[in-house]
Amino acid sequence: MKLSEISTESVIKYLRIDAGEEIFVGTLISASKQYIISYTGQTLEALDSYEDLTIVLYVLCAEMYDNRQLTVQNDKMNPIVQQILSSHTNSSI
């Protein structure tokens, strides 16, 4: 599945939350996509060719949903997310 094809409904199912949070989940998806784009230095169109980034988006959404408080207790990135993102980072950056 391409990053651009991930739906709000699929993230709601992945997070196992009630429907009715579509606006917030949509924000999580947008923020996760922007994070991936910023980290890798690639466009969304280029990133659509890497299906493993779908996993990254779901994990980022889950982490953002679980840690939506103002305080951050753990500033470490998920090692799987970091490894996948690093493998797609634009080397010219």
C-alpha positions in Angstrom: 0.0 0.0 0.0 1.2 3.5 -0.9 1.5 6.2 1.8 -0.9 8.3 -0.2 -3.5 5.5 -0.1 -3.7 5.1 3.6 -7.2 6.0 4.8 -8.4 7.5 8.0 -10.6 4.4 8.5 -7.6 2.0 8.2 -5.7 4.0 10.8 -8.7 4.0 13.1 -8.9 0.2 12.8 -5.1 -0.1 13.4 -5.4 2.1 16.5 -8.5 0.2 17.7 -10.3 3.4 18.6 -13.9 4.3 18.1 -15.1 6.0 15.0 -15.8 9.7 15.6 -12.1 10.7 15.9 -11.7 11.1 12.1 -10.5 14.7 12.3 -7.9 13.9 14.9 -6.7 10.8 13.1 -6.6 12.7 9.9 -4.3 15.2 11.7 -2.1 12.3 12.8 -1.8 10.9 9.3 -0.9 14.3 7.9 1.7 14.9 10.7 3.2 11.4 10.1 3.5 11.9 6.4 5.2 15.3 6.9 7.6 13.7 9.4 8.5 11.0 6.9 8.9 13.5 4.1 11.1 15.7 6.4 13.2 12.8 7.6 13.8 11.3 4.2 14.1 14.5 2.2 11.9 12.9 -0.5 8.5 13.9 -1.9 5.3 11.9 -1.1 5.2 10.8 -4.7 8.7 9.3 -4.5 7.9 7.7 -1.1 4.9 6.0 -2.5 7.2 3.5 -4.2 8.3 2.1 -0.8 5.6 0.0 0.7 7.6 -0.5 4.0 6.9 3.1 4.8 3.3 2.2 5.3 4.4 0.4 8.5 6.2 3.5 9.6 3.1 5.7 9.1 1.0 3.3 11.2 3.6 3.2 13.9 4.0 7.0 14.0 0.3 7.5 14.2 0.1 5.0 17.1 2.9 6.7 18.9 1.5 10.2 18.4 -2.0 8.9 19.5 -0.6 7.2 22.6 1.6 10.2 23.5 -0.7 13.1 22.8 0.0 14.8 26.2 2.1 17.9 26.5 5.0 16.2 28.3 7.3 13.8 26.6 8.8 11.0 28.7 10.6 9.1 26.1 12.5 11.1 23.4 13.8 7.9 21.6 12.6 7.0 18.2 11.3 3.5 17.6 14.3 1.6 16.2 12.3 -0.1 13.5 10.9 3.2 12.3 14.4 4.8 12.4 15.9 1.9 10.4 13.2 2.0 7.7 13.3 5.8 7.4 17.1 5.8 7.3 17.1 3.3 4.5 15.0 5.8 2.4 16.8 9.0 3.3 17.9 11.1 0.4 21.7 10.8 0.5 22.1 14.2 -1.0 20.9 15.8 2.3 
